[in-house]
Amino acid sequence: MNNNDMILANKKSERLYNDINYDNKKCLSKEIAKFVDVMINNFSDKDLTNLYNNINSLDIIIDGGYENHQNSYDPVNNIIYLEKDNAKSAVYHELFHLSSSCYKDDTVFCGFAQWNDDLIIGIGLTEGYTQLLRERYFGDDDLKHAYSAEVNYAYLTELIVGKDKMSCLYLNANLKELTNELCQYNSVEDVINFINAIDYINAYKFKVSDSNKKEIFQNIIDSHRIARKFLLSTYTKKFAEGIKIKALENDQDAITQMTISFYDFVGEIIDNNAAVNMETNEEIIILSTDVLNEIVSSAFGSPDMIFFK
Ligand SMILES: [Zn+2]
């Protein structure tokens, strides 16, 4: 069994909107009502099944005193844990987790993450996209800086997949289909390595101590290299293929629009192309000019192409 076989398909259950009962969550009923309102106005009903399934039986525990439960969502028991001090702001991020989670066959499906006894995958991309949606629909919050790398990777992935499809796959907790989507331009292994790289960054960025600093920093840089290389290569292949089709159709407007979007994407890759070495405070370039040229020229299938100078 390879890794892709381990990623399970999340079969949708049919349940649509009924009256939402806010009684058991009085302390945050205003925020929850606002959240539901924004979701109904921005997403189609077929993508809100998990929200409708979970919202009425949700429990909210504030200052529960469990160290590992500070501002988190437990999809197995459908509980949101919040710290009292920032509960009103933190609840939105957790409500996105609630809206994209279900638990069946001993497996948690949560956005682009899945976990059970044999596998845990996709936490980093899920946290990034959760925070991206939180900021898009409810503004910034304290997590803005904590998840900035994951948000950036989720955003770049969304530029490849498309906004509507990406939010649909997230809300339906469909990692399998996201993987299939990215496999159009990559091997399964490449896709799994990309998802794992963001998982590593997410898991280890705050776990650096003096004794492991060097090793973790090197692994984090390598993870950034894998993720950025994957994203640039995937977008470029998709662009090269799209341009060919539009050229055959002689659709100049589409070619112009796609070219502008391609340059925007490349700009995003260049903008965040450095990390600071925790030991020396030196800036490290994640992808060198040579590597950037290698990625783009091989995606275009023209080995001598110089795109970056
Ligand atoms: Zn989260």
Residues whose N, C-alpha, C, O or C-beta is under 5 A from the ligand:
A	BS01	ZN	E127
